[in-house]
Amino acid sequence: MEREEFRREAVAGLTSMPKGLPGKFLWDETGSRIFDRICDEPDYYPTRCEAALLPEAIREVAALVGPGATVVEYGSGASRKVRSLLDALDRPARYVAVDISREYLEASVQRLAGDYPSVVMTPVCADYAKPIRLPLSCSDGPVLGFFPGSSIGNFAPSDAEGLLARMRDTLGSSRLLIGADPTLDEMQLRMAYGRSGGLMRAFHLNILHRMNRELGADFDLSDFRHEARILRNPFRVEAHLVASQAKTYRVDGTEIRFEAGESVRTDTSHKYEPAAFRALAERGGWTSERIWLDHDQRFSLHLLSA
């Protein structure tokens, strides 16, 4: 993420009413490492529920995709989940990892390369929310997009539809294995997004720490508390940092005023029941081929075909 883009979007978000920051700025190397720890917390159910679903789904997907596939993972992070996919596929040819955090991306791909010497590793540092061009060609064999977790929920429905359409254009005649969260239980959501061992607070406060470090801001992190809010129409969880007192801060020379109790939204997680997500995918140019739902119906995996 280039400094000027970070500065421009951060200042725009902090001077808007209400205040909001793009969630993509959570994902520097520090944020990525904190989120990896969140995924191991017992309160954070999406990782646990997805892990129960993945083995069955991957076996079926591997049989459908066939040999010599190229796997394109969006938001690859630590590249943990793709290991089980590469193990299940018949002689996978290539792995294209797309992530916004360059340092974390390169380190993850380097570790993966040592364990899969026959697979060509291609790291792509990019914001997948924007149009991107990947090093793919029709001679690459079958292509499988992989978007695990519930990251599609970070986009408002209209934006999610646009993202799916761009994935369709980028991947071409292919398939996409994607996760979505159908959970509507408010207690479960408050535990996952409000607690998670206190790591959620650290994860979201890191965005202020980034601005202090990279943009010369002067935020006092102790002035803010983390809060998870559940809203409807559409159903979603929003993460907010709430100011404890009225105070003015500076971000790269721009004054940012917070009133006591005023918040800045740092992320959103939309929840999609299976039928709603299938309809969303169809609007994005995909056909639903198969849906897997965990035993407690707290996580779903969708295999889409272009």
Wavefront OBJ file of the C-alpha trace (Angstrom):
o trace
v 0.000 0.000 0.000
v 1.626 3.244 -1.135
v 1.837 6.018 1.429
v -0.012 8.592 -0.664
v -3.013 6.334 -1.176
v -3.032 5.508 2.534
v -2.826 9.192 3.463
v -5.522 10.275 1.012
v -8.069 7.630 1.965
v -7.359 7.849 5.698
v -7.806 11.641 5.786
v -10.954 11.422 3.642
v -12.431 8.783 5.930
v -11.581 10.609 9.161
v -12.987 13.931 7.946
v -16.253 12.432 6.679
v -19.468 12.217 8.720
v -19.781 9.632 10.095
v -16.110 8.694 10.223
v -14.980 5.487 8.520
v -11.739 3.887 7.386
v -11.367 1.271 4.630
v -10.863 -2.139 6.223
v -8.014 -2.899 3.824
v -5.747 -0.724 5.981
v -6.022 -3.267 8.790
v -3.887 -5.665 6.780
v -0.301 -4.655 7.214
v 2.165 -7.254 8.491
v 1.259 -6.585 12.130
v -2.476 -6.748 11.468
v -2.097 -9.969 9.514
v -0.214 -11.597 12.373
v -2.784 -10.484 14.949
v -5.611 -11.864 12.823
v -3.833 -15.206 12.544
v -3.966 -15.340 16.350
v -7.663 -14.371 16.325
v -8.368 -17.354 14.094
v -7.074 -19.643 16.853
v -9.343 -18.144 19.524
v -12.289 -20.343 20.663
v -14.750 -17.418 20.409
v -13.936 -16.852 16.744
v -16.193 -19.526 15.238
v -15.700 -18.923 11.455
v -12.252 -20.540 11.364
v -13.335 -23.573 13.372
v -16.532 -24.109 11.371
v -14.763 -23.650 8.051
v -12.062 -26.144 9.076
v -14.764 -28.756 9.632
v -16.195 -28.167 6.155
v -13.041 -27.814 4.064
v -11.919 -31.489 3.877
v -15.203 -32.690 2.392
v -15.524 -29.730 0.054
v -11.933 -29.950 -1.153
v -12.207 -33.640 -2.031
v -15.217 -32.958 -4.237
v -13.694 -29.836 -5.764
v -10.457 -31.647 -6.622
v -12.377 -34.343 -8.465
v -14.258 -31.736 -10.485
v -11.260 -29.538 -11.331
v -8.934 -32.282 -12.558
v -5.145 -32.356 -12.987
v -2.690 -29.517 -13.581
v -4.763 -26.729 -12.072
v -3.726 -23.184 -11.257
v -5.035 -22.001 -7.891
v -5.618 -18.271 -7.398
v -6.139 -17.313 -3.757
v -7.549 -13.895 -2.949
v -6.382 -12.454 0.374
v -3.898 -15.287 0.826
v -2.528 -14.117 4.203
v -0.453 -16.886 5.762
v -1.449 -19.313 2.952
v -2.493 -21.893 5.545
v -5.801 -23.088 4.119
v -4.517 -23.504 0.580
v -2.198 -26.276 1.744
v -5.072 -28.736 2.084
v -6.288 -27.719 -1.367
v -2.868 -28.204 -2.966
v -2.591 -31.598 -1.224
v -5.948 -32.732 -2.608
v -5.528 -31.534 -6.205
v -4.018 -33.805 -8.838
v -0.571 -32.390 -9.708
v -1.394 -28.694 -9.242
v 0.754 -26.610 -11.566
v 0.723 -23.150 -10.073
v -0.296 -21.113 -7.056
v -1.051 -17.405 -7.468
v -1.271 -15.678 -4.077
v -2.942 -12.249 -4.028
v -2.556 -10.120 -0.895
v -2.211 -6.466 0.034
v 0.609 -6.875 2.601
v 3.810 -7.310 0.585
v 6.101 -8.428 3.417
v 3.626 -10.955 4.777
v 2.805 -12.200 1.265
v 6.413 -12.815 0.259
v 7.276 -14.578 3.519
v 4.205 -16.828 3.289
v 4.860 -17.812 -0.328
v 8.512 -18.503 0.425
v 7.521 -20.920 3.218
v 4.990 -22.610 0.963
v 7.475 -22.998 -1.894
v 9.742 -25.143 0.255
v 6.933 -27.633 0.856
v 5.602 -27.707 -2.725
v 8.679 -27.638 -4.993
v 6.730 -28.835 -8.048
v 4.221 -25.979 -7.857
v 5.147 -22.650 -9.460
v 4.645 -19.919 -6.857
v 3.499 -16.471 -8.020
v 2.966 -13.775 -5.373
v 0.889 -10.777 -6.505
v 0.827 -7.778 -4.176
v -2.457 -6.039 -4.970
v -5.724 -4.747 -3.559
v -8.135 -7.355 -4.890
v -11.055 -4.987 -4.262
v -9.850 -3.117 -7.345
v -9.498 -4.405 -10.917
v -6.309 -6.452 -11.189
v -4.599 -8.356 -13.957
v -3.142 -11.723 -13.088
v -0.461 -13.643 -15.007
v -2.941 -16.190 -16.387
v -3.419 -17.556 -19.894
v -5.673 -20.084 -21.582
v -2.705 -22.478 -21.739
v -2.495 -22.691 -17.952
v -5.063 -25.478 -17.746
v -7.997 -25.364 -15.318
v -8.126 -22.375 -12.988
v -9.657 -22.491 -9.509
v -10.256 -19.310 -7.564
v -10.047 -19.668 -3.793
v -11.511 -17.068 -1.428
v -11.792 -18.773 1.981
v -12.904 -17.283 5.271
v -15.764 -14.802 5.211
v -13.936 -11.875 3.606
v -16.687 -11.398 1.021
v -18.718 -10.110 3.962
v -16.380 -7.129 4.307
v -18.095 -5.660 1.243
v -21.559 -4.125 1.101
v -23.848 -6.241 -1.124
v -23.485 -3.992 -4.178
v -19.703 -3.915 -3.767
v -19.604 -7.690 -3.218
v -21.522 -8.150 -6.459
v -18.979 -5.975 -8.254
v -16.073 -7.899 -6.729
v -17.548 -11.223 -7.827
v -18.019 -9.835 -11.344
v -14.358 -8.732 -11.456
v -13.261 -12.172 -10.224
v -15.354 -13.680 -13.012
v -13.606 -11.500 -15.589
v -10.143 -12.156 -14.129
v -10.447 -15.921 -13.720
v -12.257 -16.524 -17.006
v -13.949 -19.855 -17.628
v -13.229 -21.347 -14.239
v -14.546 -22.187 -10.801
v -14.434 -20.288 -7.516
v -14.508 -21.851 -4.048
v -15.622 -19.133 -1.643
v -16.664 -18.901 1.992
v -19.606 -16.968 3.441
v -20.953 -16.527 6.955
v -24.706 -17.109 7.483
v -24.635 -16.604 11.275
v -27.423 -14.387 12.637
v -27.113 -15.348 16.326
v -26.327 -12.076 18.098
v -24.691 -13.647 21.164
v -22.370 -15.703 18.972
v -21.486 -12.628 16.931
v -20.753 -10.479 19.981
v -18.418 -13.120 21.368
v -16.592 -13.565 18.051
v -16.274 -9.925 17.052
v -16.263 -8.247 20.466
v -14.107 -10.585 22.543
v -11.795 -13.143 20.915
v -9.318 -12.933 23.761
v -8.967 -9.157 23.496
v -7.213 -9.540 20.158
v -10.014 -7.841 18.208
v -9.259 -4.601 20.032
v -5.555 -4.920 19.190
v -6.384 -5.752 15.563
v -8.505 -2.649 15.041
v -6.315 -0.295 17.090
v -3.447 -1.282 14.827
v -4.928 0.945 12.121
v -4.274 3.978 14.364
v -0.806 2.656 15.135
v -0.154 2.419 11.381
v -1.158 6.041 10.903
v 1.150 7.098 13.728
v 4.036 5.172 12.208
v 3.494 5.780 8.493
v 1.653 9.110 8.348
v 3.124 10.938 11.335
v -0.223 10.934 13.176
v -0.412 11.481 16.939
v -3.244 9.189 18.069
v -3.106 8.053 21.692
v -4.392 4.483 21.464
v -5.523 4.552 25.089
v -8.119 7.190 24.087
v -10.105 4.598 22.100
v -12.071 1.467 22.892
v -13.178 -1.199 20.433
v -16.877 -1.903 19.970
v -18.738 -4.451 17.815
v -22.172 -3.290 16.640
v -24.849 -5.497 15.099
v -27.046 -3.789 12.511
v -29.764 -4.866 10.088
v -30.968 -4.132 6.570
v -28.556 -5.529 5.568
v -27.558 -7.749 8.497
v -23.962 -7.019 9.447
v -21.430 -6.549 12.237
v -19.524 -3.272 12.281
v -16.268 -2.679 14.161
v -15.856 0.779 15.665
v -13.160 2.594 17.623
v -14.925 4.905 20.080
v -13.239 8.031 21.474
v -13.304 8.369 25.263
v -12.921 12.153 25.225
v -13.158 15.170 22.974
v -9.782 15.691 21.400
v -8.060 16.860 18.222
v -5.397 14.750 16.532
v -3.232 15.349 13.491
v -2.728 13.060 10.511
v 0.004 14.216 8.135
v -0.725 17.849 9.013
v -4.538 17.541 8.844
v -6.490 18.161 12.051
v -8.939 15.388 12.974
v -11.491 16.250 15.666
v -13.223 13.554 17.737
v -16.029 14.362 20.144
v -16.438 12.236 23.287
v -18.270 9.050 22.295
v -17.735 9.618 18.562
v -16.527 6.579 16.650
v -14.740 5.638 13.469
v -15.871 2.482 11.673
v -12.883 0.299 10.824
v -14.511 -2.785 9.279
v -17.814 -4.452 8.381
v -18.823 -8.104 8.140
v -22.044 -8.787 6.226
v -23.836 -12.084 6.865
v -25.330 -14.082 4.005
v -27.653 -17.033 4.362
v -27.070 -19.606 1.562
v -29.991 -18.565 -0.647
v -29.052 -14.886 -0.375
v -25.435 -15.585 -1.262
v -26.417 -17.770 -4.211
v -28.509 -14.893 -5.567
v -25.620 -12.473 -5.015
v -23.233 -14.776 -6.884
v -25.640 -15.060 -9.802
v -25.823 -11.281 -10.069
v -22.023 -11.307 -10.204
v -22.022 -13.661 -13.196
v -21.581 -17.021 -11.443
v -23.679 -20.171 -11.203
v -23.933 -22.005 -7.895
v -22.628 -25.540 -8.405
v -22.493 -26.843 -4.838
v -23.036 -25.548 -1.261
v -21.598 -27.003 1.943
v -23.006 -25.928 5.330
v -21.489 -26.897 8.679
v -23.463 -28.881 11.281
v -24.475 -25.800 13.300
v -25.155 -23.741 10.150
v -22.615 -21.092 11.104
v -20.479 -21.244 7.986
v -20.949 -22.078 4.319
v -18.697 -22.878 1.375
v -19.904 -22.271 -2.163
v -18.490 -23.706 -5.366
v -19.319 -21.346 -8.196
v -18.784 -21.870 -11.902
v -18.420 -19.188 -14.531
l 1 2 3 4 5 6 7 8 9 10 11 12 13 14 15 16 17 18 19 20 21 22 23 24 25 26 27 28 29 30 31 32 33 34 35 36 37 38 39 40 41 42 43 44 45 46 47 48 49 50 51 52 53 54 55 56 57 58 59 60 61 62 63 64 65 66 67 68 69 70 71 72 73 74 75 76 77 78 79 80 81 82 83 84 85 86 87 88 89 90 91 92 93 94 95 96 97 98 99 100 101 102 103 104 105 106 107 108 109 110 111 112 113 114 115 116 117 118 119 120 121 122 123 124 125 126 127 128 129 130 131 132 133 134 135 136 137 138 139 140 141 142 143 144 145 146 147 148 149 150 151 152 153 154 155 156 157 158 159 160 161 162 163 164 165 166 167 168 169 170 171 172 173 174 175 176 177 178 179 180 181 182 183 184 185 186 187 188 189 190 191 192 193 194 195 196 197 198 199 200 201 202 203 204 205 206 207 208 209 210 211 212 213 214 215 216 217 218 219 220 221 222 223 224 225 226 227 228 229 230 231 232 233 234 235 236 237 238 239 240 241 242 243 244 245 246 247 248 249 250 251 252 253 254 255 256 257 258 259 260 261 262 263 264 265 266 267 268 269 270 271 272 273 274 275 276 277 278 279 280 281 282 283 284 285 286 287 288 289 290 291 292 293 294 295 296 297 298 299 300 301 302 303 304 305 306
